[in-house]
Amino acid sequence: MSIGDFNILSFLINTVDILLVTYVIYKLIMVIKGTKAVQLLKGIFVILIVTLISDKFHLQTLNWMMEQVLLWGVIAFVIIFQPELRRALEQLGRGRFFSRTGYSEEDDQGKIVESIVKATDYMAKRRIGALISIERETGMSDYIETGIPLNANISSELLINIFIPNTPLHDGAVILQNNTVAAAACYLPLSESPFISKELGTRHRAALGISEVTDSLTVVVSEETGAISLTKNGELHRDLKLDTFKEMLSVELVPQAKPKQANTVRWNWRGKKDG
């Protein structure tokens, strides 16, 4: 083997090595994305920046403190990130660590929107309270773990059946993840915003709460009025007509969907008390 062949082989091996490491890091980021670990990683990044600055400007006391933090950081990392590390190992054991994540093609998304709209319409007409949160880019694994795992295909019949009153799963939220009903009876954080109308019930506060900490879409059906509401990015749109509701979901979830009108959606807080 010539020197030239050896250099090419070494280059290919190094390239594959780098690509594999990059992919593993990407999958690890996907595992912790949307969890509390993201905020902790930001804190670690700040500590590293402060350490570099203190070393650059010879701030001895601050530099010593940062060195102690980094010295014990490995142990703290294992303790703090225990849920995320456990989740990553579980996915690796199930063979899901290297599987694809995210939504499927447009046709599948269209069917999911139809299922959600059909179930929402059924429950709204019968004033069956419902809370459905749809995971998007920000992961919701922390909230999924608070509920009962289902991992079932999304269908209007399943969604309706979950929220039938006096059944074991009707309390709490349903979370949709990767085109499946990931879990039911999940606990969502209540919004602490002081600007929320006191007329809003627990479902709406939970829908707003989860929209403030994730980029999820959350559907609410009022048990008192049957009104349909939708939250996104800390904003609440209430008393939606079915056509408007369907259009909003399609625009957000179906890649090629186009809004029929430019200003269809206007977010507001007004309306009657909802449960």
Protein Blocks (a to p, Z undefined) as FASTA:
>chain_A
ZZklmmmmmmmmmmmmmmmmmmmmmmmmmmmgoiaklmmmmmmmmmmmmmmmmmmnopak
lmmmmmmmmmmmmmmmmmmmmmmmmmmmmmmmnopmmpcedjddfklmmmmmmmmmmmmm
mmmmnopacdddddffbccklmmmmmccfkpacdfklmmmmmpghiaklgccdddeehia
fbghiacdddfbfkbcfkbcfklmmmmmmmmmmccdcddddfklopacddeehiacehia
fklmmmmmmmmmmmklccfbfklpccdfbdcddZZ
